[in-house]
Amino acid sequence: MYCSTKISERMWNQPDKGELEAQRERTFIDDIVQKAHIERELLQSLDGIKTAFDGGAGCGRFSVLLARRGIQVTHFDISQPMIDKAKEIAEQEGVTDRIAFVKGALEDLTAYADRSFDLVMSFDSPISYTYPNQERVIGELVRIAGKRIMISVSSRLGALPYLANPVQKNQFILDKDSKDPWVQWCLSSREQMIEGFAFNEEPLLKAYHTGLLCDIEETEAAYERGEAPWSISYHFMPDELEAILKRFGVRNISLAGPGAYARTVPNEILVKIMNDPQQRAAFLDFCHMFDSNPYVCGMGKDNLFAKGEIA
């Protein structure tokens, strides 16, 4: 088993992952913006789509969405707690007959024949967690796609500001009274993080040139100690991702950076917008237009989004 697979498996199979991930859009504004962007793109791309594969489907945010529209979906994920939560949501929505739940890692899609699904999608960076096999995994996702592919991966340019902003997540907290432990940690640690921060160009340059924001040896050592470290994650440049997709035969490729506009707005204003349904709808409309501009696609909050047609 690949080292990256083992690390991802342990992290995403922690018992609370299903419940916490299912709450993301009620917890963090950047998740609202990103998922609203993807949902719009999906719903605009369903012409001729009868079957779909959702790789790294998590708690079913998009597999359930498509099943509600009559599409047969294979919900594929490495995390049993997240699959269990997705099943619960699918049952509530009455769509379990249109979703096949499969536990597995993206590094191995040999069970699926070429062009098995009209639409293949993989969102919120599971491809990036397959380092150093991320290019081969993209090729496999393209291989099993019959008409269309839509993915989002970790964005190198979008993630680099993290290394100079230890409190960046605070900007996107929607509810400061949330019981989510990460929310409470961000709030309680804010002053300490600012006080202890010192700008260091070295890790920024390393990440810029390699696409890796973590120390691989340190991550592997933490895993060997029995911890559940964050998955080793490869961050893509926009032109790099486009070139990979083209090499595997994808055409009519378009890129976007969900969250590029929202990251310019302070928390107090974002919360005000999100709590007013009319402002929220208008804001998400504008974000989609702005974030789809190719000149900002690399500066999305976390992810680089790409879609294309299968040649």
C-alpha positions in Angstrom: 0.0 0.0 0.0 1.3 3.5 -0.9 2.5 5.6 2.1 0.1 8.4 1.1 -2.8 6.0 1.1 -2.0 4.7 4.6 -1.7 8.2 6.0 -4.9 9.4 4.3 -6.8 6.3 5.4 -5.9 6.8 9.1 -6.7 10.5 9.0 -10.1 10.3 7.2 -11.2 7.2 9.2 -11.1 8.9 12.5 -14.6 8.3 14.1 -15.7 12.0 14.1 -14.8 12.7 10.5 -18.2 11.9 9.0 -20.1 14.2 11.4 -17.6 17.1 11.2 -17.3 17.1 7.4 -21.0 17.0 7.0 -21.2 20.3 9.0 -18.6 22.2 7.0 -21.0 24.4 5.1 -22.6 25.4 8.4 -19.3 26.1 9.9 -16.9 27.8 7.4 -17.8 30.4 4.7 -15.0 29.3 2.4 -16.7 25.9 2.2 -20.0 27.5 1.3 -18.4 29.5 -1.5 -16.4 26.6 -2.9 -19.3 24.1 -2.8 -21.7 26.6 -4.3 -19.4 27.1 -7.2 -19.0 23.4 -7.8 -22.8 22.8 -7.5 -23.5 25.4 -10.1 -20.9 23.9 -12.5 -22.3 20.4 -12.0 -26.0 21.4 -12.6 -25.0 23.2 -15.8 -23.2 20.1 -17.1 -25.7 17.3 -16.8 -26.9 17.1 -20.4 -26.6 13.5 -21.5 -25.4 12.3 -18.0 -27.0 9.2 -16.7 -24.2 7.7 -14.6 -21.5 9.3 -12.4 -18.5 8.4 -10.4 -17.7 10.5 -7.4 -14.1 9.9 -6.3 -13.4 11.0 -2.7 -17.2 11.6 -2.3 -17.0 12.3 1.4 -20.4 12.8 3.1 -22.2 12.8 -0.2 -22.5 16.6 -0.8 -22.5 16.0 -4.6 -23.3 12.3 -5.0 -26.6 12.9 -3.2 -27.2 16.0 -5.3 -26.9 14.1 -8.5 -28.9 11.1 -7.2 -31.8 13.5 -6.5 -31.8 14.3 -10.2 -32.1 10.7 -11.2 -28.5 9.9 -12.0 -27.0 6.6 -10.9 -23.9 7.5 -8.8 -21.0 5.4 -7.5 -20.0 7.0 -4.2 -16.3 6.1 -3.8 -14.3 7.1 -0.6 -11.4 6.0 1.6 -13.3 6.8 4.8 -15.9 4.5 6.3 -17.2 7.1 8.8 -17.8 9.5 5.9 -19.5 6.7 3.8 -21.7 5.9 6.8 -22.7 9.6 7.1 -23.4 9.8 3.3 -25.6 6.7 3.6 -27.5 8.4 6.4 -28.0 11.5 4.3 -29.0 9.5 1.2 -31.6 7.6 3.3 -33.1 10.9 4.5 -33.2 12.1 0.9 -34.7 8.9 -0.3 -32.1 8.2 -3.0 -30.2 5.1 -1.7 -31.5 3.1 -4.7 -29.5 5.4 -7.0 -26.2 5.4 -5.1 -23.7 2.5 -4.9 -21.3 3.1 -1.9 -17.8 1.8 -2.3 -14.9 2.0 0.1 -11.6 2.3 -1.7 -8.5 4.5 -2.5 -8.2 6.5 -5.7 -4.8 4.9 -6.3 -6.6 1.7 -7.4 -9.5 2.1 -9.9 -8.7 -1.2 -11.7 -12.2 -2.5 -10.9 -13.6 0.0 -13.4 -13.4 -0.5 -17.2 -12.6 2.3 -19.6 -15.5 4.8 -20.1 -17.5 3.2 -17.3 -19.3 6.5 -16.3 -20.7 9.4 -18.3 -19.4 11.8 -15.7 -16.4 11.4 -13.4 -15.9 14.0 -10.6 -13.5 14.3 -7.7 -13.8 17.4 -5.4 -12.0 18.9 -2.4 -8.6 17.6 -3.2 -8.6 13.8 -2.8 -6.4 13.6 -5.9 -3.8 15.8 -4.2 -3.7 13.4 -1.3 -2.4 10.6 -3.6 1.1 12.1 -3.9 3.4 11.0 -5.5 0.8 9.3 -7.7 -1.4 12.3 -8.5 -0.8 12.4 -12.2 -1.4 8.7 -12.7 -4.7 9.0 -10.6 -5.9 11.9 -12.9 -5.1 9.6 -15.9 -7.2 6.8 -14.3 -10.1 9.2 -13.6 -10.0 10.3 -17.2 -9.8 6.7 -18.4 -13.1 5.7 -16.7 -14.9 8.9 -17.8 -17.1 8.6 -20.9 -18.2 12.2 -21.6 -17.1 14.6 -18.9 -14.7 15.1 -16.1 -14.8 17.7 -13.2 -12.2 17.8 -10.5 -10.8 20.1 -7.9 -7.2 19.8 -6.5 -5.1 21.6 -4.0 -4.0 25.0 -5.4 -0.3 25.9 -5.0 -0.8 29.7 -5.5 -4.0 29.6 -3.4 -2.3 27.8 -0.5 0.9 29.7 -0.3 -0.7 32.6 1.7 -1.3 30.1 4.5 2.5 30.1 5.2 2.4 33.8 5.9 -1.0 33.9 7.7 -1.4 31.6 10.6 -4.9 32.9 11.3 -6.3 32.7 7.8 -9.1 30.3 8.7 -10.5 32.8 11.2 -11.6 35.0 8.3 -14.1 32.3 7.3 -15.7 31.2 10.6 -19.4 31.6 10.2 -20.5 30.8 13.7 -18.1 31.6 16.6 -20.3 29.6 18.9 -19.9 26.4 16.9 -19.0 23.3 18.8 -16.6 22.3 16.1 -13.2 21.8 17.9 -11.3 23.4 15.0 -13.4 26.6 15.2 -12.8 26.9 18.9 -9.1 26.2 18.5 -8.8 28.9 15.8 -10.5 31.4 18.1 -8.6 30.5 21.3 -5.2 30.3 19.6 -5.5 33.5 17.5 -3.4 35.9 19.6 -0.8 33.2 20.4 -0.5 32.4 16.7 0.0 36.1 15.8 2.5 36.6 18.6 4.6 33.6 17.7 4.6 34.3 13.9 7.8 35.4 12.1 7.9 35.6 8.3 10.2 33.0 6.8 10.8 33.0 3.1 12.4 29.5 3.0 9.3 27.3 3.3 7.4 29.6 0.9 10.1 29.1 -1.8 10.2 25.4 -1.1 6.4 25.1 -1.5 6.4 27.3 -4.5 8.9 25.1 -6.3 7.9 21.7 -5.2 4.1 21.9 -4.6 4.5 20.4 -1.1 3.7 22.5 2.0 4.4 19.8 4.5 7.6 18.0 5.6 7.2 14.5 4.2 9.6 12.9 6.6 8.0 14.6 9.6 4.5 13.5 8.4 5.7 9.9 8.0 7.3 9.9 11.4 4.1 11.2 13.0 2.2 8.3 11.3 4.8 5.8 12.6 4.3 7.2 16.1 0.6 6.2 15.8 -0.7 9.8 15.2 -3.1 10.8 12.4 -1.3 13.6 10.6 -2.8 15.5 7.7 -2.4 13.7 4.4 0.7 14.5 2.3 -0.8 16.8 -0.3 0.5 17.9 -3.7 -0.5 21.4 -4.8 -0.9 22.1 -8.5 -0.2 25.1 -10.6 -3.0 26.0 -13.1 -1.0 25.5 -16.3 0.4 22.2 -14.9 -3.1 20.8 -14.2 -4.3 21.9 -17.6 -1.3 20.3 -19.3 -1.9 17.0 -17.5 -5.5 16.9 -18.5 -4.7 17.7 -22.1 -2.0 14.9 -22.1 -4.7 12.4 -21.1 -7.0 13.6 -24.0 -9.3 16.0 -22.2 -10.5 18.9 -24.3 -12.4 22.1 -23.8 -10.8 22.6 -20.4 -11.7 25.5 -18.2 -10.3 26.3 -14.8 -11.5 28.3 -11.8 -10.4 29.3 -8.4 -13.4 29.1 -6.0 -12.9 31.5 -3.1 -10.6 34.0 -4.9 -13.0 36.9 -4.4 -14.2 35.9 -0.9 -10.7 35.9 0.5 -10.6 39.7 -0.1 -13.5 40.3 2.3 -13.1 40.5 6.1 -14.9 38.1 8.4 -17.4 40.6 9.8 -18.7 41.5 6.3 -18.7 37.8 5.1 -20.8 36.8 8.2 -23.2 39.7 7.5 -23.6 38.6 3.9 -24.1 34.9 4.7 -26.8 35.7 7.3 -28.9 37.6 4.8 -30.4 35.2 2.1 -30.7 37.9 -0.5 -27.2 39.2 -0.1 -25.9 35.7 0.1 -27.4 34.6 -3.2 -26.1 37.7 -5.0 -22.7 37.3 -3.4 -22.4 33.7 -4.5 -23.5 34.7 -8.0 -20.7 37.3 -8.2 -18.1 35.0 -6.7 -18.8 32.4 -9.3 -18.3 34.9 -12.1 -15.2 36.4 -10.6 -13.6 33.1 -9.6 -14.2 31.7 -13.1 -12.0 34.4 -14.6 -8.8 32.7 -15.8 -6.7 35.5 -14.4 -7.6 34.6 -10.8 -8.0 30.8 -11.1 -4.8 30.1 -9.2 -5.8 32.2 -6.2 -8.9 30.3 -5.1 -9.0 29.7 -1.3 -7.9 26.1 -1.2 -8.8 24.4 -4.5 -8.2 24.7 -8.2 -11.2 23.6 -10.2 -11.1 22.1 -13.7 -13.7 20.7 -16.0 -13.4 19.3 -19.5 -14.8 17.0 -22.2 -13.5 13.5 -23.0 -12.1 13.4 -26.5 
